[in-house]
Amino acid sequence: MAKADFTLGMKTERMTDIALSFKKTGTLLAAIEMELFSHIAGGAGTAAELGAAMGIEAEKADRLLTACKAMDLLREVDGRHVNMSDVERYLVKGGRTYFGDYLTYITRRDYANWDHLADDLTAVSDGDGRDERSYLNYLQDPEEARRFTVAGYEASIGLGHKLAKEYDFSRFDHWLDIAGGSGCYAIAACERNPSLRVTIMDQPNVILIAQEFIAKHGLQARIDTMPGNFLETPFPGGHDLASYITPLQGYMPDEIIAVLRRSLDALKPGGEMLIVDYMLEDDKTGPLDPAFVNLAGVRRGRYLGRVNTGAEWCDFLGQAGYVNAVSRWFTPHQLGLITAQKPG
Ligand SMILES: C[S@@+](CC[C@H](N)C(=O)[O-])C[C@H]1O[C@@H](n2cnc3c(N)ncnc32)[C@H](O)[C@@H]1O
């Protein structure tokens, strides 16, 4: 059903708010970088105390505090600033669920590109579908691979535990987590399923970091690793579960179907393929974050990837030779969860 036009009679505030959203980004990044929320959690509450903690004048701290209050990141209780509960949970350094470094990393990486979106969309493609944003290119640099993978662990370990709670890994004996990154999903699943074994496949520079996380959790006996490029490296066989957790938005449908078809080699008959990735509603009305990822998947006229609907994911799996493909939301604002089986 078509969305109702709720803007009838509105003036320019809505458009102004959208156009000036970059100011929200800048303010949030500054507050994270200056550890404003961490200082508040640590007990500083007035502009003077927070200015001293951040090493700036109280007047400057007050301006940052005012903007953060206008953005509902903070509120004032009895003359002292306190974090809103989501800020307290996710943006206080040292907390178990802190993901400020991830937000900073991903925002700084992508921010400038949004300034030339119209040029990206109108440019004529030179036909080469890869650029510096492609996983295969920029993770060749060991330092970049470390930053990306550590940030990825921080951003996704919570999701790893959510998946381990909601998806029944106890049905499986040996899981091949293709493009498993830091290992956060494998680690969470192994912690909750004592007989599960996992092999993580990813690019060599990423595997080195995954090995550090696996060792930190004492899971070397149950999680092993193999370097490889899933576009060409032959898959080891004999698994009852194989997965792609969020690499495939960096690829186009023809590449995805080919890769999924080859991945059948990794599975025993009846084995399950699990995909978790950015997903769009079947009518393509949202959600907003996947819609933005999809839009940013065009650079200088080239397609660098695509965000697909649940129906499209199921179609790709069917074309690749799987049966019983079904999709549902994993995180309703962002990620879908799609499963299918290798025919028995
Ligand atoms: C967004 S990360 C996801 C990592 C992990 N699954 C997670 O969710 O935390 C994407 C990962 O896909 C890997 N990747 C992308 N293309 C790949 C390819 N062709 N072969 C192997 N790994 C690839 C990258 O190296 C990166 O670690």
The ligand as an SDF file (V2000), in Angstrom:
LIG
                    3D

 27 29  0  0  0  0  0  0  0  0999 V2000
   31.6680   -6.6960    6.9830 C   0  0  0  0  0  0  0  0  0  0  0  0
   32.9560   -7.8560    7.3010 S   0  0  0  0  0  0  0  0  0  0  0  0
   32.0900   -9.1080    8.1440 C   0  0  0  0  0  0  0  0  0  0  0  0
   32.9710   -9.9570    8.9880 C   0  0  0  0  0  0  0  0  0  0  0  0
   32.2080  -10.9020    9.9400 C   0  0  0  0  0  0  0  0  0  0  0  0
   31.4250  -11.8760    9.2140 N   0  0  0  0  0  0  0  0  0  0  0  0
   31.3360  -10.0940   10.8710 C   0  0  0  0  0  0  0  0  0  0  0  0
   30.1480   -9.9770   10.5830 O   0  0  0  0  0  0  0  0  0  0  0  0
   31.8630   -9.5470   11.8540 O   0  0  0  0  0  0  0  0  0  0  0  0
   33.2620   -8.5040    5.7470 C   0  0  0  0  0  0  0  0  0  0  0  0
   34.3790   -9.5310    5.7340 C   0  0  0  0  0  0  0  0  0  0  0  0
   34.3020  -10.1670    4.4870 O   0  0  0  0  0  0  0  0  0  0  0  0
   35.5900  -10.4750    4.0860 C   0  0  0  0  0  0  0  0  0  0  0  0
   35.5810  -10.6720    2.6340 N   0  0  0  0  0  0  0  0  0  0  0  0
   35.0010   -9.8920    1.6930 C   0  0  0  0  0  0  0  0  0  0  0  0
   35.2240  -10.3820    0.4750 N   0  0  0  0  0  0  0  0  0  0  0  0
   35.9330  -11.5250    0.6460 C   0  0  0  0  0  0  0  0  0  0  0  0
   36.4370  -12.4950   -0.2450 C   0  0  0  0  0  0  0  0  0  0  0  0
   36.2660  -12.3950   -1.5680 N   0  0  0  0  0  0  0  0  0  0  0  0
   37.1050  -13.5560    0.2800 N   0  0  0  0  0  0  0  0  0  0  0  0
   37.2920  -13.6730    1.6180 C   0  0  0  0  0  0  0  0  0  0  0  0
   36.8190  -12.7790    2.5190 N   0  0  0  0  0  0  0  0  0  0  0  0
   36.1540  -11.7160    2.0310 C   0  0  0  0  0  0  0  0  0  0  0  0
   36.4000   -9.2680    4.5090 C   0  0  0  0  0  0  0  0  0  0  0  0
   37.7770   -9.5770    4.5500 O   0  0  0  0  0  0  0  0  0  0  0  0
   35.7730   -8.9630    5.8410 C   0  0  0  0  0  0  0  0  0  0  0  0
   36.4550   -9.6080    6.8840 O   0  0  0  0  0  0  0  0  0  0  0  0
  1  2  1  0
  2  3  1  0
  2 10  1  0
  3  4  1  0
  4  5  1  0
  5  6  1  0
  5  7  1  0
  7  8  2  0
  7  9  1  0
 10 11  1  0
 11 12  1  0
 11 26  1  0
 12 13  1  0
 13 14  1  0
 13 24  1  0
 14 15  1  0
 14 23  1  0
 15 16  2  0
 16 17  1  0
 17 18  1  0
 17 23  2  0
 18 19  1  0
 18 20  2  0
 20 21  1  0
 21 22  2  0
 22 23  1  0
 24 25  1  0
 24 26  1  0
 26 27  1  0
M  CHG  2   2   1   9  -1
M  END
$$$$
